[in-house]
Amino acid sequence: MNALPSPPAGPPSVHPTKVGTALVLAVFGVERLSAIPGWHDDEDSPLGRSADEIHRTARRLDHVQQNMVALATTIRRDMQRVIDGDDVDLPQTHGLIGSSALSLDLLCARRAELHQHLDALTQLHKILAANRPPATPVRPEGPAAARTAGAPLRPANLNEAQRRALDAVARGRVHLQAGSVRSSARVTTSEPVSAASVTVLIKRKLVEADTRTSLYQGQKLRLTAAGTRLHAAVVGAASRQASPAAAASPEAPVQVPVAGIHQVPRAGR
């Protein structure tokens, strides 16, 4: 007997609630959102802005679908009680479904809106990616090349408030959380850092959210690879500035003055 043919290879399987992520992965033929064209481009470039908007819209669509699945599961459980005759003794003063039906309809309309918007974004992004001019990297020459080869990121790229926020993220003290489908995510932290500073770090792709948990449960923020390198440079600059031996050494390199990171007592969530 002939063996059945193997199914054709396709995009990686994702969780049923990740409908926005699945759409993007299928359109671009990649395995993760960070692999779409332009993801690592400058955020001020057209392709970089488009990639960022696609990422945020896909996440919103995923969260709406997650809420729809949770609500539909609750309705199915209630309907199963009706089928089994177990709801007779339960008080049903607002009908069998109550406001759940209206909530489900609103979520369905929001999902359709986001799906249409995400589809348009991906098509536009494909056009931008196809017309992106080839990169022409400029290689430094002479003494400039020797100074920049293997040099860490400059701590002066961040102001003091942003450094404190970067350090708080490195210690797992900052989260993103949303209260409902229509509310925007807010920064929650036990550290003295501002939401504006955290937003700057996210936009500069130094910080990202751990999406393994729901935004409504709270997603811990973590450093990206670039954020980890910059945090190491900030900590190293602060320690060198605080070291009297390094300051007195005639061969010590001149450092850009950087305010030290304020250490605060660790507090529970």
N, C-alpha and C positions, 0 to 999 in steps of 0.2 A: 504494500500500500504506500502510495506517495505521501511524503511529509507535507504538511501545510506550509505555505510560504510565510516567511516571517513578515510582520507588519513593517511598513516603511518607517524610517527614522524621522522623527519630528521634533518639535520644541520640547524641552524638558517639562515633565508633569509638575504641576503646582497644586497647592491646596485649593479646594473648590471655592473658598471665599476670596481667593486672590485673582478675581476676574480682571482687574485693571492690570496687574502685573502680567498675567497670562497674555493679554492682548498685546502689550508692548513686546514681550519676548517673542511672540509669534510673528509680529510685523518685521522685527529686525533680525530674527533668527539667532538670538543670543541666549545665554543661560542665566543672566542676571541683569538687573536694571543698570548697574554701573558699567556694563559693557556696551551700552548703546553709543553710537557715534557722537562725539562731542562732549561726552560726560566729563572728561578731564580738561576740556578747554577752559579758557578764561571765562568767568561768569559774566563778564561784560560783553562778550562776543555774541552775535546772534545765535550761533549754534549752542553755545554754553547756556544762554538763557532758555532756549527751547528745550534742551535736555533737562534742565532744572524744573521747568514747568511740567514736562511729561512725567517726571518722577513724582512730583507732588500730586498731580491729578490722578495718577495710577494708585497712589496710596489712599487718596480720598475715596476712589471707587472701591478699593478693597475693603475699607472700613464700612462703607454703606452696605456692601454685600454681606459682610460679617453680621451686621445688625439685622439685615433681612433674614438671614439664615436662622439667627437666634430667635427672632420673633415668630417665624414660620414654624420652627420646632415647638415653640410653646403652644401655638394654635393647633398644631397636629396632635399634641398631647391632650389638649382639651377636647378636641373632636373625637379622639379615641375613647375618652371617657363616655361621650354620648353614645358611641357605637356599642360600647360594652355595657351601657346602662348604669354606669357608676356615678352619673352626675345628678341623679334624681333628688338626692338629699342635700345637694349643694345649693346655696342661695344664688339665684341667677337674676338679680334685680336689674341688670343692665344688658341683658341678652347673653347669648352664648359666647360671642366674640367681644362685644363691647367696643372700646376704642382701639382694639388691636387691628381691626380691619382698616380703619382710617390711617393708623400709623404705617401699616404695611403698604397702603396705596401711596402715601407720601414718600416712603423710602423707594418704592418702585419708580416713581416719577423722577426722583433725584438720581437714581442709578442710570436711568435712560439718558438724562441730561449729561451726566459725567461721561458716560460711554460715548455719546456722540462727540462731546468736546475732545476726549482723549483720542478718538479715531482721527479727527481733523488735525490734532497736534502731531500725531505720528506721521501723517501724510506730508504735512508741511516740513517736518524735520527731515524726512527722506530727501525732499527737494533741496533743503539747505545743505545737507551732508553731501549730496551729489555735486553741488556747485561750490563746495569749499575749496579755496585755492590751496595748493600744496604748501606744506610748511617748509620754510627755509631757515633752519637754525643758524644763528650767528655764533661762531666760535671765537672766544677771546684769544688774543695773541700776546706774546711777550710776557711781561711781569703780571699783567692782569690775569692771564690764564693760570699762572702759578698760584696767585692769591685765591682764585675761585675754585681750583680743583679740590674736591673733597671738603670744601668749607661747609659748615653747618648753616642752617637758616639763621638769619640775624634776628635776635630777640627784639630789636627795635621795630620790627614789623608790627608789633602789637603795643597798644597803650597799656597802662597799668591795670585798668579795669578789665581789659580783655585777657591779660595775663592771669589775673585772679580767677576769671571764669574758666580759662584753659586748665589751670591747676585743679579747680573744683571738679571739672569733668574727668580729669585724669584719676581723681580719687573716688569716682563713682557717686558724686553728690548731687548731680543735676539730672532731672527727668523732664520729659515732655508728657503732657496729659491733656485730654479733652473731655469735657463733661457730657457732650451730646454730639449728634451727627452734624448739626448746624453750627456749633460753636467751634472756634479756632483753637488750635493747640496752645497751651500756655506753659511757661517754664516754671517748674517747682524745684526748690532747692533749700537746703538748710544752711547754705553758705551766703555770705554777704556779696553776692554778685547780681548784676542787673540782667534782665531779660534781653535788653538791647545788645549787650556784649555777647551773650550766648548766640543771638541771632546772627551777629557778624561772623562768629566762628563757624556757624553752620553754612552760611553763604560762601565763605572762603574755603569750604570743604576741609576744614581742620577738625570738625566734629560731626558725627553722624548718630542717628538714633538706632538703638537695638530693636529692630522690628520683629523680633521673635515673640514679643508680647504685644498685646493690643494697646492702642493709643489711649483707650478709655481706662485701662488698668494702670497705665503709666509706662513709658518707654525710657529706659536708662540711656543717657547720652554717653558716647565713648569717643576716644580719639581715633582719627584716621591715621594712616601711615605718615602723611605730611604733618598732622597734628602731633604725633608722637615725637617726630624729629624736632619740631619747633619747641615742644615742651622740654625736651632734653636740653636744647640750647638755652632756654630761659633759665632752667634750674642751674645749668653750668655757669652761666653768666652771673647769676645771683651769688653762687658759692665763691666764684673768683673775686667778685667785688667785696665780699665779706672777709676774705682771707688777707690778713696783714702781710704775710710772706709774699703773696703774689703781687700786692701793691708795691712792696719795697724792692722787689727783684728788678734789676736794671734791664734784664732780658725779657721780662714779661710783656706780652703784646698789649698795645693800647686798646682798652675796651670802651665800648659805648656805654655811658652811664645808664644803668637800668635799675629801677626801683625793685627791691626784693619782694618776693611773694609773701603776703601776710599769712602766717600759719594760724589757723583757728582750730579750737578743739573739735574733734570729731563728734558729730551728733547723730543719733539714730534717725531713720526716716520718719 
